[in-house]
Amino acid sequence: MKKTSILLIVLAVVASITYIVVSKKSTINEGANISIQDTAAVQKLLLVDMQGNKAVLKRNANRWILNDSIIGREDAVKTILEILYKIQAAQPVPASAHDNVVNQLSTKGVKVEAYNKNNEVLTSFTIGGTTVDAKGNYAFKKGTERPYIYQKKGFIGDLSTAFFTSPAEWRNRQIYFYNPDSIAKVSVYYSDFMDSSFHILNENNQLEATYDNGTSMTCSHTKVKEYLKEFANKYCLNFENQMAKADSIKYKGYPYGLIAVQTKSGVKDTLRLVRFKADQRANETKEINGVLYDQSVLFGYTRKDLLVIKTDNFAKILSIPSFFRQ
């Protein structure tokens, strides 16, 4: 009986200690919470790195505008909002690692803030690199005693890569987003195959396809409509405005042709295309004048930008007249 009483006392003490520890941990974690349960309320995101680079994204109708000037990447915003919804504090940073983590956050971290429509802060924290086992990220919420290790529920990996500040990385890669009905004319020219160049006209609810010399071709209106829909949602692989040889590629590259779009409101959009020299990674090549060119990608350029497009993604836009025949 005496042994039973002692055992019950020991169990009671252990249970009490466990309750206290768990309760304390729960309270600490709750104070370190940086998640947002209603991400639809987020109207602005602010990202600032320790070098002073800043990215401010504001929700505008169905788009996110970067630094009040260009359309931001919807996919990247979606990733951040998903992290903000699922992120949770796993444990405080151990005392032995505290100083190193604080130093890392203060030199390499990124400050993250989210605001609602009233410009009220929904969350604010600084996120840094991963733990040694790469199963969580160090982050610090103002007002907590020390940094915490945070994880995204259902995910193992580095969360900090989602919080970048470079405008070049944030820029939306969508280059065509026209309502097909708003397009008045599309012209496609091929430098080496002028006979395959063509025009699509969309005037007074009449669709017409012509050869480059103006000769009308018998065409399928269904196929012309299908073609114009290609300009509603087209992306480039990336922008390459920082390339050292950008001007050389634009003006000295081997010309492929151009795509010109004109809207009914008078907007003109011209994308000039040049071939991409092949390297050892190219799977499909074509030799022209003794030089191998990559068939899978093309450089494109406008008055402002140099970009890379995937040719199979633009295959229908870069059609030939036979495509439109009935």
C-alpha positions in Angstrom: 0.0 0.0 0.0 2.8 2.3 0.9 4.6 1.6 -2.4 1.4 2.3 -4.3 1.0 5.7 -2.5 4.6 6.6 -3.3 4.1 5.6 -7.0 1.0 7.7 -7.2 2.8 10.7 -5.7 5.6 10.3 -8.2 3.2 10.1 -11.1 1.3 13.2 -9.8 4.6 15.1 -9.6 5.6 14.1 -13.1 2.2 14.9 -14.5 2.3 18.4 -12.8 5.8 19.1 -14.2 4.7 17.9 -17.7 1.6 20.1 -17.5 3.7 23.1 -16.5 6.3 22.6 -19.2 3.7 22.0 -21.9 1.6 24.9 -20.8 4.7 27.2 -20.7 5.8 26.0 -24.1 2.3 26.5 -25.5 2.2 30.0 -24.1 5.6 30.9 -25.5 4.7 29.5 -28.9 1.4 31.4 -28.9 3.3 34.7 -28.2 5.7 33.9 -31.1 2.9 33.2 -33.5 3.5 35.0 -36.9 0.8 33.2 -39.0 -2.2 34.8 -40.6 -5.4 32.8 -40.6 -7.2 35.0 -43.1 -4.7 35.7 -45.9 -7.5 37.1 -48.1 -7.2 40.2 -45.8 -3.6 40.8 -46.8 -3.6 43.9 -49.1 0.1 44.8 -48.9 3.4 42.9 -48.4 6.7 44.6 -47.4 10.0 42.8 -47.8 13.2 44.5 -46.8 16.7 42.8 -46.7 19.6 44.0 -44.6 21.3 45.6 -47.6 18.4 48.0 -47.9 16.7 46.4 -50.9 12.9 46.7 -50.7 9.9 45.1 -52.4 6.5 46.5 -51.7 3.6 44.5 -53.2 0.1 45.9 -53.2 -3.1 44.1 -54.1 -4.9 45.9 -57.0 -8.0 44.1 -58.2 -6.8 40.7 -59.4 -3.1 41.7 -59.6 -0.2 42.5 -57.3 1.7 45.7 -58.2 5.4 45.8 -57.3 6.8 49.1 -56.0 3.8 51.0 -57.6 5.2 50.4 -61.1 5.1 46.9 -62.5 3.0 43.7 -62.2 4.3 41.3 -59.6 4.4 37.6 -59.8 1.2 36.0 -58.7 2.8 32.6 -58.1 5.4 34.1 -55.8 2.7 36.0 -53.8 0.7 32.9 -53.5 3.7 31.0 -52.1 4.2 33.7 -49.4 0.6 33.8 -48.4 0.6 30.0 -48.1 3.6 30.2 -45.8 2.0 32.9 -43.7 -1.1 30.7 -43.3 0.8 27.5 -42.4 3.9 28.8 -40.6 4.2 27.8 -36.9 6.7 28.2 -34.1 8.4 24.8 -33.4 10.7 25.8 -30.5 12.8 28.7 -29.2 16.4 28.8 -30.5 18.6 27.1 -27.9 20.6 29.4 -25.7 23.8 28.1 -27.0 22.9 29.2 -30.6 21.2 32.4 -29.6 24.0 34.9 -30.4 24.9 33.3 -33.7 21.3 33.3 -34.9 20.8 36.9 -33.8 23.9 37.9 -35.8 22.7 36.0 -38.8 19.2 37.6 -38.7 20.7 41.1 -38.3 23.0 40.7 -41.3 21.3 38.3 -43.7 17.7 38.3 -42.6 14.7 39.7 -44.5 12.1 41.7 -42.6 8.5 40.7 -43.6 5.4 42.6 -42.9 1.8 42.1 -44.0 -0.9 44.8 -43.9 -4.7 44.8 -44.3 -6.8 47.4 -46.2 -6.6 49.8 -43.2 -2.8 49.6 -43.3 -2.8 47.7 -40.0 0.0 45.2 -39.5 -1.2 41.7 -39.5 2.2 40.1 -38.9 5.8 41.3 -38.7 9.0 39.3 -38.3 12.5 38.8 -39.6 13.3 35.5 -41.3 16.8 34.0 -41.8 18.4 30.8 -42.9 17.7 27.2 -42.0 18.7 25.1 -39.1 21.5 22.6 -39.4 19.1 19.8 -40.3 17.3 22.1 -42.8 13.9 21.3 -41.2 13.1 24.8 -40.1 14.1 28.5 -40.4 15.2 30.9 -37.8 13.0 33.9 -37.4 12.4 36.6 -34.8 9.1 38.3 -33.9 9.5 41.7 -32.2 8.4 41.4 -28.6 9.5 37.8 -28.0 12.4 37.0 -25.8 14.5 35.2 -28.4 14.4 33.9 -32.0 12.4 30.8 -32.8 12.7 27.9 -35.2 9.7 28.0 -37.5 8.3 25.4 -39.8 5.5 25.3 -42.5 3.0 22.7 -41.7 3.4 19.8 -44.1 6.6 21.1 -45.6 10.3 20.5 -44.9 12.8 22.8 -46.4 14.0 26.4 -46.7 11.2 29.0 -46.4 13.5 32.1 -46.7 13.8 31.6 -50.5 10.2 32.8 -50.9 11.0 36.2 -49.4 13.2 37.8 -52.0 13.5 41.5 -52.7 15.0 41.8 -56.2 12.6 43.6 -58.6 14.0 41.5 -61.4 12.9 38.3 -59.6 9.5 39.7 -58.6 8.6 40.9 -62.0 5.6 39.1 -63.6 6.8 37.0 -66.6 3.4 37.3 -68.4 4.1 39.2 -71.6 0.7 38.8 -73.3 -2.5 39.2 -71.5 -4.9 40.6 -74.2 -8.6 40.0 -74.4 -8.8 38.4 -77.8 -11.8 40.6 -78.8 -9.6 43.7 -78.1 -7.0 42.7 -80.8 -7.3 44.5 -84.1 -4.3 42.9 -85.9 -1.5 40.4 -85.4 1.4 40.3 -87.8 4.0 37.5 -87.7 7.2 37.9 -89.8 9.9 35.2 -90.4 13.3 36.5 -91.4 14.3 33.3 -93.3 10.8 32.4 -94.5 9.0 35.5 -95.7 6.5 33.4 -97.6 5.3 32.0 -94.3 4.7 35.5 -92.8 1.1 36.5 -92.3 -1.4 38.9 -90.8 -4.6 38.3 -88.8 -7.2 41.1 -89.0 -10.1 41.5 -86.6 -12.2 44.5 -87.7 -15.9 45.1 -87.5 -16.4 41.7 -86.1 -14.9 40.2 -89.3 -11.9 37.9 -89.1 -9.5 37.7 -91.9 -6.1 36.0 -92.5 -3.8 37.3 -95.3 -0.3 36.5 -96.6 2.4 39.1 -96.0 1.8 40.5 -99.6 -1.8 41.3 -98.7 -3.4 38.4 -100.5 -6.3 37.0 -98.6 -6.3 33.3 -97.7 -9.3 31.1 -97.3 -9.3 30.4 -93.6 -11.2 28.8 -90.8 -12.7 31.4 -88.5 -12.7 28.9 -85.7 -8.9 28.5 -86.1 -8.4 32.3 -86.2 -10.4 32.7 -83.0 -8.4 29.9 -81.4 -5.2 31.7 -82.5 -6.1 35.0 -81.0 -6.8 33.3 -77.7 -3.1 32.5 -77.5 -2.4 36.2 -76.6 -4.6 36.0 -73.5 -2.0 34.3 -71.3 1.6 33.9 -72.5 4.7 34.0 -70.3 8.4 34.3 -71.0 11.0 32.1 -69.1 12.7 35.2 -67.6 14.0 38.7 -68.3 17.7 39.2 -69.0 18.1 42.9 -68.9 21.2 42.6 -66.7 23.1 40.5 -69.1 26.5 42.1 -70.1 25.9 41.1 -73.7 22.3 42.3 -73.9 22.8 44.9 -76.6 25.0 42.5 -78.6 22.2 39.9 -78.5 19.5 42.4 -79.5 21.3 43.9 -82.4 23.8 41.3 -83.6 22.0 38.1 -82.9 20.8 36.0 -85.8 17.2 37.3 -86.5 14.3 34.9 -86.3 11.4 37.4 -87.0 8.9 39.4 -85.0 5.4 39.3 -83.5 3.4 42.5 -83.7 0.1 43.0 -81.9 -2.1 46.0 -82.3 -5.3 46.6 -80.3 -8.5 48.3 -81.3 -7.6 51.1 -78.9 -4.3 51.8 -80.8 -1.8 50.1 -78.5 1.1 48.6 -80.4 3.2 45.8 -79.0 6.2 44.5 -81.0 8.4 41.6 -79.9 11.5 41.0 -82.1 13.0 37.5 -82.0 16.6 36.3 -82.4 18.1 32.9 -82.2 19.8 31.5 -79.2 23.3 30.1 -79.7 23.4 26.4 -78.5 25.6 25.2 -75.7 26.3 21.7 -74.4 22.9 21.7 -72.6 20.9 22.1 -75.8 18.8 19.0 -76.7 17.7 20.2 -80.2 19.9 22.3 -82.4 19.9 23.8 -85.9 23.0 24.8 -87.9 22.9 28.1 -89.8 26.0 29.4 -91.5 28.2 27.1 -89.5 26.7 28.1 -86.1 24.6 25.9 -84.0 21.4 27.5 -82.5 19.2 26.2 -79.8 15.8 25.2 -81.2 14.1 25.1 -77.8 14.4 28.8 -76.9 14.5 32.2 -78.5 15.6 35.6 -77.3 13.0 38.3 -77.6 13.3 42.0 -77.2 11.2 45.2 -77.1 12.3 48.8 -76.6 12.7 48.1 -72.9 13.4 44.4 -72.3 15.4 41.4 -73.3 13.7 38.2 -72.5 13.8 34.4 -73.2 10.9 32.5 -74.5 10.3 28.8 -74.8 9.6 28.0 -78.5 7.1 25.2 -77.8 5.1 27.5 -75.6 4.9 29.9 -78.5 4.4 27.2 -81.1 0.9 28.2 -82.0 1.6 31.9 -82.1 4.6 31.1 -84.4 2.3 29.3 -86.8 2.4 29.3 -90.6 -0.4 30.1 -93.0 -1.4 26.5 -93.5 -2.6 26.4 -89.9 -5.5 28.7 -90.7 -6.8 26.8 -93.7 -10.2 25.2 -93.4 
